[in-house]
Amino acid sequence: MNEYPARFVKEEDGKFSVFFLGKGMEGCITYGNDRDDARKNAQEALDAYIGYLYSERKRIPAPVSVSGDGIEYFAPDYRIQFAITLRKNREKRHITQSDMAFRMGILPAQYQRLENPKKTNPTLETIHRIEEALGDSVFLRF
């Protein structure tokens, strides 16, 4: 997953407003008391926004390329990226969560946690089992 651009705007009171850019990112806005605080809040806002869209099965906007003053780029948390990539690859192959669990030799509830960005934390062994179940090297490419 690529990084999303955000525009940092210094306000008259010295605080920073942060606006994520691109179609579908209009609702991802935050602020901070200083630039470092705004960066921390921007990462949290992006993770919450992308996580919300994912959990509601809404379209996740594609990142855009923007340049200029006050532009910084942020990538969603790796757990969110993992869950999105896993679900996208599973659905592309028309495999249900239950079928994935069966192919991996785990319970469906265990598999569902893998697609939940708040709960996923796969081991390398689990990632290997996912790839065997999908029949493709989705995550581990050496």
Secondary structure, DSSP 8 states (H G I E B T S, - for coil): ---EEEEEEE-TTS-EEEEE-STT-TT-EEEESSHHHHHHHHHHHHHHHHHHHHHTT----------STTEEEE---HHHHHHHHHHHHHHHTT--HHHHHHHHTS-HHHHHHHT-TTT----HHHHHHHHHHHTS-SS---
